[in-house]
Amino acid sequence: MRPKKATATADHDVIRRWAEERGATPACVRNPGDRNDVGIIRLDFPGYSGEQSLEPIDWNTWFQKFDEQGLALLHQETLANGQKSNFNKLVSRETVEASKRANADRQAYATKASSTAKAAFRDKAASRNVRRSSEVKNAQKRHKVTNISRKQEGSKPSPHTRTSRGRAA
């Protein structure tokens, strides 16, 4: 089975819905030095190791820090076997945009390469057809010239030439 793709979003409603469907809550890494600074934000899933290192915060505070840092949530809806996935990663929105541009560039290149290959194939086929066509025309001209010269010379057909009834002349 192929793994399901992860998607990135900065939409607060999508993030909150995704997290709450999995029982995750907004949290931050405990910062003993500065109580006013939220620090590093995370999503805390029940039963994972974050209980000792994470401190719960409200969604408004979490999203404020999320937007201030220009983050996006890279997440996966389901695993390859169809079960809900908890995979998530906070990434820079700039990284997401650069990745989208790179994917678009790759897609454009693949399309261009494909159409270039198709055009080259068409050109080669057309060239082959022109060459065949000229070979046929040349053969027809040679045949015509031979028949004309035979008629002009008054030559008789070869004894091996068949007549219209299939017998030798």
Buried (B, 14 or more C-beta within 10 A) or exposed (E): EEEBEBBBBBEBEEBBEBBEEBEBBBBBEEEEEEEEEBBBBBBBBEEEEBEEEBBEBEBEEBBBBBEEEEBBBBBBEEBEEEEEBBBBEBBEBEBBEEEEEEEEEEEEEEEEEEEEEEEEEEEEEEEEEEEEEEEEEEEEEEEEEEEEEEEEEEEEEEEEEEEEEEEEE
